[in-house]
Amino acid sequence: MVFTGVDLSDKMLAKARANLEIRAKENQPGGPRSISLEAGDIHHLAHPDQTYDSIVLPFVLTLVSNPEVALDNCRRMLRPGGEIIVVSHFQSTTHWIARFERWLAPLIAGMGLRPDFPVERVEIWARTHPDMTFLETEPVGKLGLYTLLRMRRMTRT
């Protein structure tokens, strides 16, 4: 099994490479033989169609400039039967918290954060692609501040 890590930031890639070197020295799983790292923009990755069994987007989708384009690119690279797994903070469904998040959003937009990003955008995206189906939406992390989404690209019959 081979994993490919992609990041837009050279600093983050350098940290990831350093972690891989530490794992290799300690003979831990996840060493450099099983993980490749590369610079790239999720909107424009040139990986071939249907390359991956799963694509994991940890704290990415709500930060990128065009989440739907990013999801389109992930779907293109995903094999039928494969999953897109997203973990991120989405806008709260609790009215007063959502209101606070909408107020906060313009104040922290310069940091690339979007606390007012509704999970419904991802659900709408999935509904517009008949070969994608939602498997799970689950709160995770302390106080359930984050949400795990799992979507599967269905195989054609």
Sequence and secondary structure as in RCSB ss.txt:
>XXXX:A:sequence
MVFTGVDLSDKMLAKARANLEIRAKENQPGGPRSISLEAGDIHHLAHPDQTYDSIVLPFVLTLVSNPEVALDNCR
RMLRPGGEIIVVSHFQSTTHWIARFERWLAPLIAGMGLRPDFPVERVEIWARTHPDMTFLETEPVGKLGLYTLLR
MRRMTRT
>XXXX:A:secstr
  EEEEES HHHHHHHHHHHHHHHHTT SS TTTEEEEE  TTS    TT EEEEEEET TTTSS HHHHHHHHH
HHEEEEEEEEEEE    SSHHHHHHHHHHHHHHGGGT  TT  THHHHHHHHTSTTEEEEEEEEESGGG EEEEE
EEE    
